[in-house]
Amino acid sequence: MKNKIKKGFTAMFLVAPLILGCAGTAHAEETFIEIKKEYRTAIKEEDGRSQFKEIYEKDGIVYRLKSVHTDNVEEIYPGDIITYDSDPFVGNPEEYAPGEEVEKEGKRYTLKTIELTKILTEEITKYSKASILYEGVEYIDSLPQDAQVKVINEDLKQELNVILPAVDYKEESAYWDYNFSFPITVSGYDADSYMLGQTEISNRSPLIDHAILFLSYLNLPSQYYEISSIEWDGDPVSKDGEMIRNATAHGRKFVKDIRGIYGGEVTFPSIEANVYHGTYKDAEAENQTEQIIYKKEVTATYDRDGRKGFWNFLKWLQKNSVTMSILAILLIMLLLLLIVNRVRNRNRVRKRNLYTKKSGRNKD
């Protein structure tokens, strides 16, 4: 019986190392591990070692970094960059700030950098224009060939009053003006007739009957001027021994509102102003820097350095449920064997004591 128990213990302890040994063999075979990584750098000569830790732990086993090998290198060139320089301006910078995006030759660019600086502008001469609106211009009116106008440099908030020549006239509207009137003086009113230019008019004839003749005498074309009434202004009076009588003609005249455009070279003085300087980057470019980027694939090799303490071993054990189950079964079996062995020992002692007592009685 004793030998059987010993054999049982021996068998159990032979099975345990075998089971644990199987779990350990899987790790014993993993004497090194490899870790691959992809990263980007602006340094072409960089070996990638800085991308890895010197110590790597896996399943309670410690590995130390041995070497790093570069598998592949890809050069990624920066996307197109366009620069932006604003015209000098005076005023709120927000009103002149460049847009966040621009499009050029079918490509979309996004604003990358922007800088606002102050400069002293140079004296600049540039073509400038201004206009004057002339209202109620008649057929007989003539517009000025030169005029004093105010020209403005909007960005620099400069205003100058200068004399510039007319470069164009633009008709904005045309209409009849009913405020047309002119005076008429009839000489020799006491005679039977009077002269209007080369035409003799009877004193008994109403003046309105000769409206066209009055316009012609004044060189006013009938298509632009019309007389609707002629009214006497008071009674006849004597002047220089001759009787005269005054009258006023009323009617309408065809007029236009005309805008005169005046332009020419204007010199604006130097002034302190702001300018924006910025850069735009190709929005679709993979490389958004201003230098070449190296895309590297590297592999790090770690050599096994051993287990990291008993607690790490327990952590590893917790992750391996099969091994934990086997160990639990073995411990239960060990406890059962110990209990059985203890019971048997007690029975053996009792039997020995009984045997001793019987032997003593026989001797007596």
VENWO-V959493 format. One record per helix or strand of 3 or more residues. SS is the DSSP state (a for helix, b for strand). FROM is the first residue (numbers start at 0). LEN is the number of residues. Records with the same first field share a line. If there is no record, write none. Layout:
# VENWO-V959493
SS: FROM-LEN, FROM-LEN
This chain:
# VENWO-V959493
a: 1-28, 48-3, 92-4, 206-11, 308-11, 320-43
b: 31-10, 54-4, 60-16, 80-5, 100-4, 106-14, 123-14, 145-8, 157-30, 192-4, 198-4, 224-8, 236-3, 241-27, 271-11, 292-15
